[in-house]
Amino acid sequence: CFVVSLGHIGALTAVIGDLAELFGCAAGINDSTTAITFVALGTSLPDMFASKTAATQDEYADASIVNVTGSNSVNVFLGIGVPWLIAALHWYQAGASEAWMKAHGDYLPSYPNGAFIVESGDLAFSVVVFTLGACVCLGIIWIRRVVYGGELGGPSDAKACSSFLLVLLWVFYIALSVWKSSSPSVSIGDQVLSICIVIPIIGILMVIFLIMLQVLKVSKQYIGEEGFWGIFVAVGVVGLRVLFFFMFQS
């Protein structure tokens, strides 16, 4: 069953990758953007559901958190290492073919017998943003353990704020990575500035979220939760219409 499951996962991953590439080609989106959005969502949603199941069924949060770290370890170490090893062994045995010389002729003096070559892109900015987000996530887990005695659970406000902050980290990681991918010639100073701008934006959004939570609590006593969300949606629609009006006026 385990081997068959791995085979199905591999086949579905290949299909998702091809569909995402075709969608990106049709929509004019580059491969790096589709990789960190559609492909990443398609391959990571099963991990999310597995973590949710582990969190609700187990007494402790270890299984759900270890599932996330273990899954990423497999993706990084095996997902990159095993294909790289197979390709390196293949090129070591096959040697430099005519197609290889045509594609990588500049590397022929260094690798006369051929080699597995993948030219590096610009992943430094995305890796830095991801690392910063991961550090914030670990900090949240540590704070929750100290304050509430566990990584998961606790008061409803703490759970909502933690979840909202983690979602914001993912959204801004995607936004910054897409921005860098669409503007490859951005200077290092602008990259640092973009990260610095995001930090207060996240703080402002967290404050707005906290205010909404308090307003929701108060509104439940008078108009109910449904009434609050109805007013919220109405205000949001009116705000968007006003925003679009001024955008088109300018």
Phi, psi and chi 1 to 4 in degrees:
 res  aa     phi    psi   chi1   chi2   chi3   chi4
   1 CYS       -  -39.4  -66.9      -      -      -
   2 PHE   -64.7  -43.3  179.7   71.8      -      -
   3 VAL   -65.8  -41.9  175.6      -      -      -
   4 VAL   -63.8  -40.3  173.6      -      -      -
   5 SER   -62.3  -43.2  -61.2      -      -      -
   6 LEU   -61.0  -39.7  -72.2  179.4      -      -
   7 GLY   -63.7  -42.3      -      -      -      -
   8 HIS   -64.9  -41.4  -74.2  154.0      -      -
   9 ILE   -62.4  -43.1  -68.3  173.2      -      -
  10 GLY   -62.3  -42.4      -      -      -      -
  11 ALA   -66.1  -44.2      -      -      -      -
  12 LEU   -64.1  -38.2  -71.7  174.4      -      -
  13 THR   -62.9  -41.6  -57.7      -      -      -
  14 ALA   -63.3  -42.0      -      -      -      -
  15 VAL   -65.0  -44.2  171.6      -      -      -
  16 ILE   -61.2  -42.2  -69.4  172.2      -      -
  17 GLY   -62.1  -43.7      -      -      -      -
  18 ASP   -66.6  -42.5  -70.2  -19.6      -      -
  19 LEU   -64.7  -40.1  -70.2  177.1      -      -
  20 ALA   -65.0  -38.8      -      -      -      -
  21 GLU   -66.1  -40.9 -175.0  176.6   -6.1      -
  22 LEU   -65.9  -40.9  -69.0  173.6      -      -
  23 PHE   -63.5  -43.2  173.2   78.1      -      -
  24 GLY   -62.9  -38.5      -      -      -      -
  25 CYS   -65.9  -41.7 -178.9      -      -      -
  26 ALA   -71.1  -34.5      -      -      -      -
  27 ALA   -91.4   -2.6      -      -      -      -
  28 GLY    75.1   28.8      -      -      -      -
  29 ILE  -105.3  134.4  -55.1  172.8      -      -
  30 ASN   -72.3  166.0   55.1   30.2      -      -
  31 ASP   -65.7  -35.9  -67.2  -20.4      -      -
  32 SER   -65.3  -35.7   60.5      -      -      -
  33 THR   -69.0  -45.1  -58.3      -      -      -
  34 THR   -65.9  -30.3   55.9      -      -      -
  35 ALA   -66.7  -41.5      -      -      -      -
  36 ILE   -87.9   -2.3   63.0  175.4      -      -
  37 THR  -114.6  -77.8   51.4      -      -      -
  38 PHE   -69.9  -47.3  -58.0  106.6      -      -
  39 VAL   -65.5  -43.5  176.9      -      -      -
  40 ALA   -63.8  -40.7      -      -      -      -
  41 LEU   -64.8  -43.4  -79.5  174.7      -      -
  42 GLY   -64.0  -33.9      -      -      -      -
  43 THR   -90.7  -16.4   56.4      -      -      -
  44 SER  -103.0  -19.1  -62.1      -      -      -
  45 LEU   -59.6  -40.4  -76.3  177.4      -      -
  46 PRO   -58.6  -37.7  -25.6   35.4      -      -
  47 ASP   -63.9  -37.8  -64.6  -27.4      -      -
  48 MET   -64.0  -44.5 -176.9 -175.5   69.1      -
  49 PHE   -66.9  -36.0  -68.0  124.4      -      -
  50 ALA   -65.5  -40.5      -      -      -      -
  51 SER   -65.6  -39.1  -64.0      -      -      -
  52 LYS   -64.0  -42.5 -170.0  -96.9 -178.9 -175.4
  53 THR   -64.1  -43.0  -57.2      -      -      -
  54 ALA   -64.4  -36.7      -      -      -      -
  55 ALA   -68.3  -35.0      -      -      -      -
  56 THR   -83.9  -26.1   54.4      -      -      -
  57 GLN   -96.1  -29.5  -66.4 -177.9   -5.5      -
  58 ASP   -90.0  155.8  -67.4   -8.0      -      -
  59 GLU   -72.6  -33.5 -178.6  179.4    0.1      -
  60 TYR  -114.7  166.4  -58.3  102.8      -      -
  61 ALA   -90.3    2.3      -      -      -      -
  62 ASP   -60.0  -44.0  -65.2  -15.3      -      -
  63 ALA   -63.5  -42.5      -      -      -      -
  64 SER   -68.6  -39.2   59.4      -      -      -
  65 ILE   -75.3  -41.0  -65.1  178.1      -      -
  66 VAL   -64.5  -30.6  168.8      -      -      -
  67 ASN   -61.6  -38.2  176.6   69.3      -      -
  68 VAL   -68.6  -49.9  175.3      -      -      -
  69 THR   -66.5  -39.5   56.6      -      -      -
  70 GLY   -65.5  -39.7      -      -      -      -
  71 SER   -63.8  -42.8  173.8      -      -      -
  72 ASN   -67.0  -33.4  -77.5  -79.8      -      -
  73 SER   -64.2  -42.8  -61.4      -      -      -
  74 VAL   -63.7  -42.5  171.2      -      -      -
  75 ASN   -61.1  -42.5  -68.5  -23.8      -      -
  76 VAL   -78.5  -52.2  173.6      -      -      -
  77 PHE   -79.4  -49.1  -60.3  131.1      -      -
  78 LEU   -83.4  -41.0  -67.9 -177.5      -      -
  79 GLY   -61.7  -30.1      -      -      -      -
  80 ILE   -98.4  -41.7  -63.5  177.3      -      -
  81 GLY   -67.9  -45.3      -      -      -      -
  82 VAL   -65.9  -50.6  172.2      -      -      -
  83 PRO   -60.4  -35.9  -22.7   34.5      -      -
  84 TRP   -65.4  -41.3 -164.2  -76.5      -      -
  85 LEU   -64.7  -44.1  175.4   62.5      -      -
  86 ILE   -63.0  -44.0  -65.5  173.4      -      -
  87 ALA   -65.3  -40.1      -      -      -      -
  88 ALA   -63.8  -41.9      -      -      -      -
  89 LEU   -65.7  -37.8  -66.8  175.5      -      -
  90 HIS   -62.9  -48.8  166.2   75.0      -      -
  91 TRP   -70.1  -26.7  -74.9  108.3      -      -
  92 TYR   -67.2  -36.8  179.0   77.9      -      -
  93 GLN   -83.9  -39.4  -65.3  -67.2  -27.9      -
  94 ALA   -78.1  -33.7      -      -      -      -
  95 GLY    81.7 -176.6      -      -      -      -
  96 ALA   -81.9  111.6      -      -      -      -
  97 SER   -89.1  175.3   61.5      -      -      -
  98 GLU   -64.9  -38.6  -66.3 -176.6    0.0      -
  99 ALA   -64.7  -37.9      -      -      -      -
 100 TRP   -66.7  -42.3 -174.9   91.1      -      -
 101 MET   -64.1  -34.9  -67.3 -178.3 -177.9      -
 102 LYS   -70.4  -36.6 -176.0 -179.2  -63.8 -176.1
 103 ALA   -84.2  -33.9      -      -      -      -
 104 HIS  -130.3   42.3  -53.1  -68.5      -      -
 105 GLY   -62.0  -28.1      -      -      -      -
 106 ASP   -66.7  -23.3  -63.2  -22.5      -      -
 107 TYR   -92.6    0.5  -63.3   94.6      -      -
 108 LEU   -60.3  -40.2 -169.9   59.1      -      -
 109 PRO   -61.1  -34.4  -25.1   35.8      -      -
 110 SER   -82.1  -31.6  -58.4      -      -      -
 111 TYR  -130.0   76.4  -55.4   99.7      -      -
 112 PRO   -64.4  -24.9   22.7  -32.3      -      -
 113 ASN   -96.6    7.5  -63.7  -36.2      -      -
 114 GLY    88.1  161.3      -      -      -      -
 115 ALA  -165.8  164.2      -      -      -      -
 116 PHE   -85.0  111.7  178.4   53.9      -      -
 117 ILE  -121.4  125.7  -63.2  175.4      -      -
 118 VAL  -128.6  111.6  178.0      -      -      -
 119 GLU   -67.1  136.0  -63.4 -177.3   -1.3      -
 120 SER   -76.4  147.1   61.9      -      -      -
 121 GLY  -102.3 -155.9      -      -      -      -
 122 ASP  -109.5   84.9 -172.6   10.1      -      -
 123 LEU  -101.3   -2.1  -71.6  176.4      -      -
 124 ALA   -59.5  -45.1      -      -      -      -
 125 PHE   -64.5  -45.3 -179.9   74.1      -      -
 126 SER   -63.1  -39.1  -64.6      -      -      -
 127 VAL   -65.7  -40.4  171.7      -      -      -
 128 VAL   -63.6  -46.0  169.4      -      -      -
 129 VAL   -62.6  -43.0  175.1      -      -      -
 130 PHE   -63.1  -42.1  174.7   81.3      -      -
 131 THR   -62.5  -42.2  -56.5      -      -      -
 132 LEU   -62.6  -43.5  -67.2  174.9      -      -
 133 GLY   -63.9  -39.4      -      -      -      -
 134 ALA   -64.7  -38.4      -      -      -      -
 135 CYS   -64.2  -40.6  -69.5      -      -      -
 136 VAL   -63.3  -41.5  173.7      -      -      -
 137 CYS   -62.1  -45.2 -180.0      -      -      -
 138 LEU   -63.6  -36.8  -66.8  175.4      -      -
 139 GLY   -63.4  -40.1      -      -      -      -
 140 ILE   -62.5  -43.6  -66.4  172.4      -      -
 141 ILE   -61.7  -43.5  -67.5  174.6      -      -
 142 TRP   -65.6  -42.5  178.3   78.0      -      -
 143 ILE   -63.4  -41.2  -67.9  173.2      -      -
 144 ARG   -64.2  -37.9  -69.1 -177.7   59.8   85.0
 145 ARG   -65.3  -40.6  171.0  173.2  -77.3  -85.7
 146 VAL   -70.6  -44.3  172.2      -      -      -
 147 VAL   -82.1  -45.6  177.0      -      -      -
 148 TYR  -107.2   -2.5  -56.3  110.8      -      -
 149 GLY    80.8   10.2      -      -      -      -
 150 GLY  -171.4  155.5      -      -      -      -
 151 GLU   -72.2  -32.3  -69.0   83.6   -2.9      -
 152 LEU  -114.1  165.5  -58.4  178.1      -      -
 153 GLY    81.7 -157.3      -      -      -      -
 154 GLY    96.9 -171.0      -      -      -      -
 155 PRO   -61.2  154.6  -21.0   31.5      -      -
 156 SER   -62.9  -39.3   59.1      -      -      -
 157 ASP   -63.7  -41.2  -71.4   -7.9      -      -
 158 ALA   -65.2  -40.8      -      -      -      -
 159 LYS   -64.0  -43.8  -69.0 -171.5  -67.3 -175.3
 160 ALA   -65.2  -43.0      -      -      -      -
 161 CYS   -66.9  -40.5  -68.7      -      -      -
 162 SER   -63.4  -44.4  -60.4      -      -      -
 163 SER   -63.5  -44.6  -57.8      -      -      -
 164 PHE   -63.8  -39.0 -174.5   69.2      -      -
 165 LEU   -66.1  -40.9  178.2   55.7      -      -
 166 LEU   -65.6  -38.5  -66.6  176.9      -      -
 167 VAL   -64.8  -40.5  171.9      -      -      -
 168 LEU   -62.1  -39.8  -76.0 -179.5      -      -
 169 LEU   -60.4  -42.3  -68.6  176.6      -      -
 170 TRP   -66.6  -44.5  177.2   75.2      -      -
 171 VAL   -61.2  -45.2  169.4      -      -      -
 172 PHE   -74.1  -28.0  -79.8  104.4      -      -
 173 TYR   -63.0  -45.5  164.6   73.4      -      -
 174 ILE   -62.7  -45.1  -63.6  -63.4      -      -
 175 ALA   -62.6  -45.7      -      -      -      -
 176 LEU   -67.5  -39.2  -70.6  174.7      -      -
 177 SER   -66.3  -41.8  -61.2      -      -      -
 178 VAL   -65.5  -40.4  171.0      -      -      -
 179 TRP   -61.1  -44.3  167.9   73.1      -      -
 180 LYS   -68.0  -36.9 -179.8   61.5  175.2   64.8
 181 SER   -66.8  -36.5  176.3      -      -      -
 182 SER   -79.8  -15.8   60.3      -      -      -
 183 SER  -129.6   73.2  -55.8      -      -      -
 184 PRO   -67.0  -19.4   23.6  -32.4      -      -
 185 SER   -93.1   14.4   60.2      -      -      -
 186 VAL   -67.5  138.1  175.6      -      -      -
 187 SER   -72.9  163.1   63.5      -      -      -
 188 ILE   -63.9  -36.4  -63.4  178.6      -      -
 189 GLY   -60.6  -42.9      -      -      -      -
 190 ASP   -66.8  -34.5  -69.0  -22.8      -      -
 191 GLN   -65.2  -44.5  -63.5  176.6   29.2      -
 192 VAL   -64.2  -40.2  174.6      -      -      -
 193 LEU   -63.3  -39.0 -179.7   61.1      -      -
 194 SER   -63.5  -39.8   64.7      -      -      -
 195 ILE   -66.0  -41.0  -63.3  175.3      -      -
 196 CYS   -65.5  -32.7  -65.6      -      -      -
 197 ILE   -70.5  -36.5  -68.5  174.4      -      -
 198 VAL   -65.0  -35.6  163.2      -      -      -
 199 ILE   -59.2  -52.5  -65.2  173.9      -      -
 200 PRO   -66.5  -29.6   21.2  -31.8      -      -
 201 ILE   -62.9  -43.3  -67.5  176.8      -      -
 202 ILE   -61.8  -41.2  -68.1  177.5      -      -
 203 GLY   -61.5  -42.7      -      -      -      -
 204 ILE   -64.7  -43.0  -66.8  172.1      -      -
 205 LEU   -64.6  -35.3  -67.9  176.1      -      -
 206 MET   -66.6  -39.4  -72.6  -60.7  -59.6      -
 207 VAL   -64.0  -43.4  171.6      -      -      -
 208 ILE   -61.5  -40.2  -65.0  174.3      -      -
 209 PHE   -64.6  -40.9 -176.9   74.7      -      -
 210 LEU   -63.6  -40.7  -75.2  170.9      -      -
 211 ILE   -63.3  -41.1  -65.5  174.0      -      -
 212 MET   -62.8  -38.6  -74.2 -176.8   56.7      -
 213 LEU   -61.9  -43.6  -76.4  179.5      -      -
 214 GLN   -67.1  -40.8  -60.8  -55.3  -42.9      -
 215 VAL   -63.9  -38.9  172.9      -      -      -
 216 LEU   -62.9  -39.9  177.8   59.8      -      -
 217 LYS   -63.2  -44.9  -74.2 -176.7  177.9 -179.1
 218 VAL   -67.8  -39.8  174.8      -      -      -
 219 SER   -67.6  -26.8   65.4      -      -      -
 220 LYS   -60.9  -27.9  -75.8 -177.5  177.8  179.4
 221 GLN   -77.0  -18.1  -57.8  176.6    2.4      -
 222 TYR  -119.4  -51.7  -60.7   99.6      -      -
 223 ILE  -114.8   -3.8   60.5  175.1      -      -
 224 GLY    82.0  165.2      -      -      -      -
 225 GLU   -67.2  -38.1 -174.7  174.3   -8.4      -
 226 GLU   -64.5  -39.5  -65.9   79.7    3.4      -
 227 GLY   -64.2  -38.8      -      -      -      -
 228 PHE   -61.7  -48.7  167.3   80.0      -      -
 229 TRP   -68.2  -30.8  -72.3  113.2      -      -
 230 GLY   -63.8  -45.2      -      -      -      -
 231 ILE   -65.2  -39.5  -64.6  174.8      -      -
 232 PHE   -61.8  -45.7  175.7   78.9      -      -
 233 VAL   -64.7  -41.1  172.2      -      -      -
 234 ALA   -63.1  -44.7      -      -      -      -
 235 VAL   -64.0  -39.2  172.2      -      -      -
 236 GLY   -63.8  -42.0      -      -      -      -
 237 VAL   -64.3  -44.8  171.2      -      -      -
 238 VAL   -63.0  -42.1  172.9      -      -      -
 239 GLY   -61.7  -41.5      -      -      -      -
 240 LEU   -65.9  -39.4  -72.5  175.8      -      -
 241 ARG   -65.6  -40.5  -65.4 -169.2   63.9  176.3
 242 VAL   -64.1  -41.0  171.9      -      -      -
 243 LEU   -62.3  -46.1  177.3   62.8      -      -
 244 PHE   -65.7  -34.5  -75.2  132.8      -      -
 245 PHE   -61.1  -48.1  173.2   77.6      -      -
 246 PHE   -69.6  -31.0  -75.4  108.1      -      -
 247 MET   -65.6  -44.6  -72.7  176.3   58.7      -
 248 PHE   -74.3  -28.0  -73.6  113.6      -      -
 249 GLN   -67.2  -34.8  -74.7  -65.8  -35.4      -
 250 SER   -78.7      -   58.9      -      -      -
